[in-house]
Amino acid sequence: DNAVVDVSKLLHFDLQKDYKKIAIDPFTTTTLAPDQLADLQHNIKVCRHIIVFFTSCGAASGYGGHTGGAYDTVPEVVILDAFFRARPDRFVPIFYDEAGHRVATQYLMAALDGYIAPEFLRFYRFGHSKLPGHPELGLTPGIQFSSGRLGHLWATVNGIALANPGKSVILLG
């Protein structure tokens, strides 16, 4: 059967409802409450499912997927998101990532923050979709840095840290 499948009907998710925007202060929290831990675990599961879905759309279309790296860093990103929400005064709240091919994380966060529609994620890496295989500042709404080859972002993040004394700058390695 060569029927055309509308991928928008394969998985229904409402990121604004499904992702719990929690705040955890890393400077005062010494132990996570059971509900905080449950919310973090829930968000990790939601993000991983969505990343697998939309990177699979890219792979199925012949454009490649790069699921693994983004999938692997989801726990760190979810925890950092909770830190950024609790203490934006102590962080530069951007998920810098030296591995440009983990861009699925950046697109997911752009959707979570309302910069792009979650349904748009299914066009990941499609030609002219504005969701290329590496983040491009100014091309995709919500993308806050450009990244390419491994290691080139280190100098940029060092400059950002120097420009923001007293704030932590996070670079996923």
Salt bridges, closest charged atoms under 4 A:
ASP6 OD2 - LYS9 NZ 3.62
ASP25 OD2 - ARG87 NH1 3.13
ASP39 OD1 - LYS20 NZ 3.33
ASP81 OD2 - ARG85 NE 2.97
ASP89 OD2 - ARG87 NH2 3.02
ASP97 OD1 - ARG102 NH2 2.48
ASP113 OD1 - ARG85 NH2 3.54
